[in-house]
Structure formats: C-alpha cells, structure tokens
Amino acid sequence: FWPERASSRSSTCLGVPLIWVCCMAGACSVFCSLLAATIATVLGAWHACLVGIVANDWFYGAPPLVGLHLLTNRIPQPVASVALVLLPSGLAAACARPDDSSESTSSCRRAVIAGLLGGALLGFMLSSPPGLYSEGVLDQDITSNNKTLAD
C-alpha cells in the first residue's frame, strides 16, 4: 500500500514502527510514575498517621495537644471535610509543579515527592481521633475491677 522508502529500515524496531515504540515507552513511563507516586502516598499517609497516633498516646493531656484539639473541634464539619480533601491534594499539586530553576528534576521524582508530602499531610490530619478531650474518660484498672467482682 505505502511505497517503500530507502529509510524504511531505520523507522522500525524489530519490525514495529518507531512511533509505537515511543508511545509504549511513554505509557510505561507514566504508569511507573503513577505507581511510584501511589506507593509513596500510601506510605506517607501510613507513617504520618502512625506518628500522630503515637504522639497522641505519649503526650495525651499535654496543654498544646489539648489546645490543638479544642481549636480543631471549633471547625464546622463541612469545612473540615472539604479541607480533608482539598489540602492534601493542593499540597501535592503544588509540589508536583515543575520549577523554572529545577529543570533537572524528573517528573517521576516530583510525583513521588508530591505524593509523599500529600499523603503525610492526610495522615497527620486523620491521626487525631474525634472527641479525644471532649468527654471525660474514667481510667479504671482492670485488675482491681476483677478483684471486686471476685469478692
């Protein structure tokens, strides 16, 4: 159908046209970047949530933690829900934008860093359980409770 050209041999790779080879290489690159960014996001969220949970456990009742909790309890629920969606994704989008000064940073590296930071922010936002300081918690020893039941 197409007339043979003298340079037709150089426009194929193992019998496949080079345009398809380039398209497949680009698609594989995008897929690998997306996979790496997704893994970084999950790991960032998991680690940040774990750090927040451990910090809440160790510093339970500390004045800065109580103040932060009382401040976040004053935020209306719809605003908090919108912030939970928009803040991590906005941070990730801002980190993923290419800089004029950093032309050497690859798009995959920017995607991984953006995913890691966005996931970390999401994990920190989710690490504080609601109602932590709102109602009083009666701390009761289980062994003393068992002794009174046995008597």
VEXSE-409112 format. One record per residue (C-alpha): residue number from 1; y, z, x. Coordinates in pm, 1 decimal. Each point is the difference from the previous one (the first is absolute). Layout:
<pts>
<pt k="NUM" py="Y" pz="Z" px="X"/>
...
</pts>
This chain:
<pts>
<pt k="1" py="0.0" pz="0.0" px="0.0"/>
<pt k="2" py="250.0" pz="100.8" px="271.8"/>
<pt k="3" py="35.1" pz="-231.9" px="294.4"/>
<pt k="4" py="-131.9" pz="137.3" px="327.3"/>
<pt k="5" py="260.0" pz="97.3" px="253.4"/>
<pt k="6" py="-40.0" pz="38.4" px="367.8"/>
<pt k="7" py="108.6" pz="366.4" px="-19.1"/>
<pt k="8" py="-233.7" pz="91.6" px="-288.0"/>
<pt k="9" py="-232.4" pz="172.4" px="243.4"/>
<pt k="10" py="265.7" pz="250.1" px="106.8"/>
<pt k="11" py="90.9" pz="93.9" px="-358.6"/>
<pt k="12" py="-340.7" pz="151.4" px="-74.2"/>
<pt k="13" py="-182.9" pz="306.0" px="121.8"/>
<pt k="14" py="-378.0" pz="-24.1" px="-32.8"/>
<pt k="15" py="46.6" pz="-266.4" px="-262.9"/>
<pt k="16" py="242.5" pz="208.6" px="-207.8"/>
<pt k="17" py="362.6" pz="-114.3" px="-26.9"/>
<pt k="18" py="234.4" pz="221.6" px="200.0"/>
<pt k="19" py="215.2" pz="72.6" px="-303.5"/>
<pt k="20" py="-296.0" pz="178.7" px="-160.8"/>
<pt k="21" py="-74.1" pz="186.8" px="320.6"/>
<pt k="22" py="361.8" pz="118.9" px="17.0"/>
<pt k="23" py="-1.6" pz="100.3" px="-367.2"/>
<pt k="24" py="-322.0" pz="198.0" px="39.4"/>
<pt k="25" py="129.9" pz="171.3" px="313.7"/>
<pt k="26" py="318.4" pz="97.1" px="-181.7"/>
<pt k="27" py="-194.1" pz="128.5" px="-300.9"/>
<pt k="28" py="-227.8" pz="205.6" px="226.5"/>
<pt k="29" py="304.5" pz="142.5" px="177.4"/>
<pt k="30" py="163.8" pz="101.0" px="-328.7"/>
<pt k="31" py="-325.6" pz="151.9" px="-125.1"/>
<pt k="32" py="-47.0" pz="201.6" px="320.6"/>
<pt k="33" py="361.4" pz="121.9" px="-14.6"/>
<pt k="34" py="-42.8" pz="102.1" px="-363.1"/>
<pt k="35" py="-325.7" pz="180.1" px="75.3"/>
<pt k="36" py="149.3" pz="183.5" px="299.3"/>
<pt k="37" py="309.0" pz="100.6" px="-200.4"/>
<pt k="38" py="-215.4" pz="124.8" px="-288.1"/>
<pt k="39" py="-214.9" pz="210.5" px="232.2"/>
<pt k="40" py="312.5" pz="139.8" px="168.3"/>
<pt k="41" py="151.6" pz="83.9" px="-339.9"/>
<pt k="42" py="-309.5" pz="186.3" px="-116.8"/>
<pt k="43" py="-31.7" pz="188.0" px="329.1"/>
<pt k="44" py="371.1" pz="87.2" px="1.9"/>
<pt k="45" py="-12.1" pz="129.6" px="-356.2"/>
<pt k="46" py="-318.7" pz="196.5" px="61.4"/>
<pt k="47" py="124.1" pz="165.1" px="317.7"/>
<pt k="48" py="345.3" pz="80.5" px="-140.2"/>
<pt k="49" py="-152.0" pz="146.8" px="-314.8"/>
<pt k="50" py="-237.1" pz="209.4" px="212.3"/>
<pt k="51" py="289.3" pz="126.1" px="215.4"/>
<pt k="52" py="199.4" pz="84.3" px="-313.8"/>
<pt k="53" py="-292.4" pz="186.9" px="-154.8"/>
<pt k="54" py="-62.2" pz="198.6" px="319.7"/>
<pt k="55" py="372.4" pz="77.8" px="32.4"/>
<pt k="56" py="9.3" pz="118.2" px="-363.2"/>
<pt k="57" py="-300.1" pz="221.0" px="69.4"/>
<pt k="58" py="129.5" pz="150.2" px="325.4"/>
<pt k="59" py="361.4" pz="48.3" px="-106.7"/>
<pt k="60" py="-59.9" pz="97.9" px="-364.0"/>
<pt k="61" py="288.0" pz="216.1" px="-118.4"/>
<pt k="62" py="234.9" pz="-89.6" px="287.8"/>
<pt k="63" py="361.9" pz="-24.9" px="-122.5"/>
<pt k="64" py="51.8" pz="-364.6" px="111.2"/>
<pt k="65" py="-318.3" pz="-108.6" px="-177.6"/>
<pt k="66" py="91.4" pz="190.0" px="-316.4"/>
<pt k="67" py="351.3" pz="-146.8" px="8.3"/>
<pt k="68" py="-134.7" pz="-352.9" px="43.7"/>
<pt k="69" py="-241.4" pz="51.5" px="-286.6"/>
<pt k="70" py="271.7" pz="135.8" px="-229.3"/>
<pt k="71" py="221.9" pz="-294.7" px="91.7"/>
<pt k="72" py="-270.9" pz="-256.2" px="-74.3"/>
<pt k="73" py="-83.5" pz="170.4" px="-330.4"/>
<pt k="74" py="356.8" pz="-73.5" px="-119.1"/>
<pt k="75" py="-57.9" pz="-376.7" px="28.8"/>
<pt k="76" py="-87.5" pz="-147.4" px="-342.6"/>
<pt k="77" py="-354.8" pz="-135.2" px="-29.3"/>
<pt k="78" py="97.4" pz="-367.4" px="-61.7"/>
<pt k="79" py="227.0" pz="1.6" px="306.4"/>
<pt k="80" py="-275.1" pz="156.8" px="210.9"/>
<pt k="81" py="-250.5" pz="-262.4" px="-116.3"/>
<pt k="82" py="236.1" pz="-285.0" px="85.0"/>
<pt k="83" py="76.8" pz="158.5" px="339.0"/>
<pt k="84" py="-372.8" pz="33.4" px="70.3"/>
<pt k="85" py="-37.4" pz="-374.8" px="-40.3"/>
<pt k="86" py="328.6" pz="-126.7" px="144.4"/>
<pt k="87" py="63.7" pz="222.6" px="303.8"/>
<pt k="88" py="-322.5" pz="-71.3" px="196.4"/>
<pt k="89" py="4.8" pz="-369.8" px="-83.3"/>
<pt k="90" py="371.2" pz="-22.4" px="85.3"/>
<pt k="91" py="-57.8" pz="170.7" px="334.4"/>
<pt k="92" py="-290.0" pz="-233.8" px="73.8"/>
<pt k="93" py="205.7" pz="-305.7" px="-92.8"/>
<pt k="94" py="289.5" pz="115.5" px="217.2"/>
<pt k="95" py="-232.4" pz="58.5" px="296.8"/>
<pt k="96" py="-174.5" pz="-334.7" px="-44.6"/>
<pt k="97" py="320.0" pz="-204.7" px="21.3"/>
<pt k="98" py="34.6" pz="-180.0" px="331.5"/>
<pt k="99" py="283.2" pz="113.1" px="221.7"/>
<pt k="100" py="224.7" pz="-248.9" px="173.7"/>
<pt k="101" py="-31.4" pz="198.7" px="320.7"/>
<pt k="102" py="-379.3" pz="40.5" px="-8.2"/>
<pt k="103" py="-124.0" pz="-355.9" px="-6.8"/>
<pt k="104" py="-306.9" pz="92.9" px="203.0"/>
<pt k="105" py="-141.0" pz="234.8" px="-268.4"/>
<pt k="106" py="-283.1" pz="-173.5" px="-182.1"/>
<pt k="107" py="-17.4" pz="-9.4" px="-377.0"/>
<pt k="108" py="-336.5" pz="176.5" px="7.5"/>
<pt k="109" py="144.9" pz="289.1" px="201.8"/>
<pt k="110" py="296.6" pz="27.0" px="-237.7"/>
<pt k="111" py="-235.5" pz="-1.3" px="-299.8"/>
<pt k="112" py="-215.8" pz="275.7" px="148.9"/>
<pt k="113" py="300.8" pz="217.2" px="88.6"/>
<pt k="114" py="154.5" pz="-55.3" px="-344.2"/>
<pt k="115" py="-328.0" pz="85.2" px="-171.5"/>
<pt k="116" py="-47.6" pz="310.6" px="211.9"/>
<pt k="117" py="350.9" pz="131.1" px="-70.7"/>
<pt k="118" py="-11.1" pz="-88.2" px="-370.9"/>
<pt k="119" py="-339.8" pz="164.6" px="-35.7"/>
<pt k="120" py="118.8" pz="307.9" px="188.6"/>
<pt k="121" py="300.2" pz="36.9" px="-231.1"/>
<pt k="122" py="-225.8" pz="-38.1" px="-303.1"/>
<pt k="123" py="-239.2" pz="260.8" px="139.3"/>
<pt k="124" py="279.5" pz="249.6" px="62.6"/>
<pt k="125" py="134.9" pz="-56.7" px="-350.1"/>
<pt k="126" py="-342.9" pz="64.0" px="-152.8"/>
<pt k="127" py="-100.2" pz="295.3" px="217.6"/>
<pt k="128" py="185.7" pz="269.9" px="-192.0"/>
<pt k="129" py="-184.5" pz="98.6" px="-317.2"/>
<pt k="130" py="215.5" pz="36.8" px="-312.2"/>
<pt k="131" py="65.9" pz="351.6" px="-127.0"/>
<pt k="132" py="-77.2" pz="159.9" px="334.2"/>
<pt k="133" py="267.6" pz="269.3" px="-26.2"/>
<pt k="134" py="86.1" pz="-20.7" px="-369.3"/>
<pt k="135" py="-248.5" pz="249.4" px="-130.5"/>
<pt k="136" py="-119.9" pz="312.2" px="170.7"/>
<pt k="137" py="-347.0" pz="-13.8" px="146.6"/>
<pt k="138" py="-199.3" pz="321.3" px="-9.5"/>
<pt k="139" py="-187.4" pz="30.7" px="327.1"/>
<pt k="140" py="-320.7" pz="184.1" px="-65.9"/>
<pt k="141" py="-276.5" pz="78.7" px="241.8"/>
<pt k="142" py="-334.1" pz="-134.6" px="-118.8"/>
<pt k="143" py="-205.3" pz="276.5" px="163.4"/>
<pt k="144" py="198.0" pz="277.6" px="-168.2"/>
<pt k="145" py="-39.6" pz="-181.4" px="-331.0"/>
<pt k="146" py="-376.6" pz="-18.1" px="51.8"/>
<pt k="147" py="-16.6" pz="375.1" px="81.0"/>
<pt k="148" py="180.2" pz="91.8" px="-320.8"/>
<pt k="149" py="-234.1" pz="-221.3" px="-202.5"/>
<pt k="150" py="-307.7" pz="156.5" px="165.2"/>
<pt k="151" py="118.3" pz="356.3" px="-73.9"/>
</pts>
